[in-house]
Amino acid sequence: MKKNSTRKRCIIIAEAGVNHNGSLKVARQLVRAAAVIGADYIKFQIFDPQELASPSTPQASYQRKGRLRSGGQLGMLRRLTLPPSSWPILQKVCRRQGIGFLATAFDFGSLREVQKLQPAFHKIASGDLDNLPYLRAVARLRRPVLLSTGMGTMLEIRQALKVLSRERLPKSKITVLHCHSEYPTLPPDANLRAMLTIRRSFGVNVGYSDHTASLGIPAAAVAIGAGVLEKHLTLSRKMRGPDHQASLEPKEFAAMVRGIREVEQALGNGIKRPTPRELRNRFCVRKSIVARHRIARGEILTEKNLGLKRPASGLPPARWDFLIGKKSKKEFRPGALIRL
């Protein structure tokens, strides 16, 4: 891990995903909300339902909680799509709002649509960690990659990185996101230290895609080294849809961003030294060596006739051993500072 003094500011991604519920109006509102709360990017999910899921694909357990149950997973996905014309519009809205636009593509046609928008990163979803042809297609675009690893093993991560490397995508362009693919994730399942294991094992930049309901866990991930933090954003958890329940509402997301930025400031540069604010207090808080009672000239200085009191205007307690056993060169009144 790099020293804190050279560490870059964590990139915070507001994962809008499909929380627009198929509405361009809601998607615009999500962009504005993400910009106001201080996210660096907002990310959507782009897919062709017919290419992503077959009619027989069931909904995952967390998806069923979203109350869009009819039609299985394919029927749900059809309700959560936006037309291709929406994405350039949303990208323009992002530019006006001063926030970056990102999108996760889930099929090859959608990947081509995303590439037209020239995003800063291509996101590979956890479900495609073992998708050999898709990994190759993304690597060949030569753009930085965010590789999510939910449901994955260390072996699968190693194999995915090999695929990207064989397509000559350098490690410097890859950020591996530790992730737990249950929505919401319970704190015991977050396993933040796995992120450190990934960095140590593969020598890559790391981040965390968080699905917990916590505001503190993302800040903890940043504290231990996440360079990218991704978190779902919704306008309201009461909305229907698969991801709303594992998302933060705008006020909560803003609080999370503030917490992360405070953590980054608190990490500091790693050099232990008093700050100017501390130095203002040192005189009043530290102590000096004083006479506990009257000390006559020539009297031996001992633990019985010496004491310690604030302020730090005389000899510091660090000189205690130096004084013990020596003869006093002059008389000291009770409470007087001992001076050599």
C-alpha positions, 0 to 999 in steps of 0.5 A, spaced: 500 500 500 502 506 498 503 511 503 498 516 505 501 522 503 501 519 496 494 516 496 489 519 491 482 521 493 477 515 492 473 515 486 466 515 488 461 512 484 453 512 485 450 506 482 444 508 479 443 501 475 436 500 473 433 504 479 430 509 474 425 503 473 425 505 465 423 512 466 428 517 463 425 522 467 427 518 473 434 517 470 435 525 470 433 526 477 438 521 479 443 524 475 442 531 479 441 527 485 448 524 484 451 531 482 448 534 488 451 529 493 458 529 491 459 523 487 464 523 482 460 519 477 453 516 476 453 509 473 447 506 469 446 499 467 445 498 459 442 491 456 438 488 451 433 483 455 433 478 450 440 478 449 441 478 457 436 472 459 432 467 456 425 466 458 426 460 463 431 464 467 428 465 474 429 472 478 434 471 484 431 472 491 433 479 492 430 481 485 423 477 487 423 482 493 422 488 488 415 486 487 416 486 479 415 478 479 411 477 473 414 474 467 420 472 471 427 475 470 426 477 462 419 480 464 423 484 469 428 486 465 424 489 460 420 493 465 427 496 467 430 498 460 431 505 457 431 506 449 438 507 446 437 514 445 436 515 452 444 514 453 447 520 450 441 525 453 443 522 460 451 523 458 449 530 456 445 531 463 451 529 466 456 534 463 451 540 465 451 537 472 458 536 472 459 529 474 462 523 470 457 518 466 459 511 466 455 505 464 455 497 465 454 493 459 451 486 459 451 484 452 456 485 446 451 490 443 450 494 449 458 494 450 458 497 443 453 502 445 457 504 451 463 505 447 460 510 443 460 514 449 467 514 450 466 513 458 472 514 463 472 506 465 468 500 462 465 496 468 465 489 468 459 486 472 460 480 477 456 476 473 461 476 467 467 475 471 468 468 468 465 470 461 471 469 457 469 472 450 466 478 454 472 479 457 476 479 451 471 484 448 472 489 453 480 489 454 480 490 446 477 497 447 483 499 451 480 503 456 481 503 464 476 497 467 473 496 473 472 488 474 467 486 479 468 480 483 462 478 487 460 471 487 467 469 485 473 465 487 481 467 487 482 462 482 476 466 477 479 473 479 486 470 477 483 467 470 480 473 468 486 478 469 490 473 465 485 474 459 485 481 460 493 481 460 493 477 454 489 482 450 495 487 452 491 491 457 496 493 463 494 492 470 495 499 471 488 500 467 485 495 471 481 496 478 479 490 481 472 491 486 471 486 491 464 485 492 458 481 495 453 479 491 447 479 495 442 485 496 443 488 501 449 485 504 449 483 511 456 486 515 459 479 516 459 478 509 462 484 507 469 481 508 473 487 507 479 484 508 478 480 502 480 487 498 487 487 501 488 479 499 486 481 492 491 487 492 497 483 495 495 477 491 495 480 484 498 487 485 492 491 482 489 497 484 483 495 488 476 498 490 469 496 493 462 495 490 458 496 497 451 493 497 450 493 505 445 498 508 451 501 512 454 508 511 460 506 516 462 500 512 464 504 505 468 509 509 472 503 512 473 500 505 476 507 503 480 507 510 484 500 508 485 502 501 479 502 496 481 507 491 474 506 488 467 506 492 461 504 488 454 504 492 447 504 489 443 510 489 435 511 489 430 516 489 426 512 494 427 505 497 419 505 497 420 504 489 418 497 486 425 494 483 430 489 484 435 494 487 432 499 491 432 496 497 440 495 497 440 503 495 441 509 499 437 515 498 440 522 496 441 524 504 444 518 506 448 518 500 451 525 501 452 523 509 456 517 506 460 521 501 462 526 507 464 520 512 469 518 506 472 525 505 473 526 512 476 519 513 481 521 507 483 527 511 483 523 517 488 518 514 493 524 514 500 523 511 503 518 516 508 522 520 507 522 527 508 529 530 505 535 533 500 539 529 500 547 530 493 546 534 496 541 538 502 546 540 497 551 542 495 546 548 502 543 550 504 549 555 497 549 558 497 541 559 504 538 560 507 539 566 514 542 570 518 540 575 516 544 582 518 544 589 513 540 593 515 544 599 520 548 601 527 546 599 533 548 602 540 550 599 544 544 599 538 539 600 538 533 596 533 533 591 528 527 592 521 524 590 519 527 596 521 534 595 519 534 588 513 534 584 509 535 578 504 541 576 502 544 570 504 549 566 510 547 562 514 553 563 520 550 567 524 543 567 520 538 563 518 531 567 523 528 562 529 531 566 526 527 573 531 522 573 537 527 572 535 531 578 534 526 583 540 525 588 543 532 586 544 537 591 540 543 590 544 549 588 539 554 591 533 555 596 526 553 593 519 556 596 513 551 595 510 550 588 516 554 585 519 551 578 526 547 579 531 551 575 538 548 574 
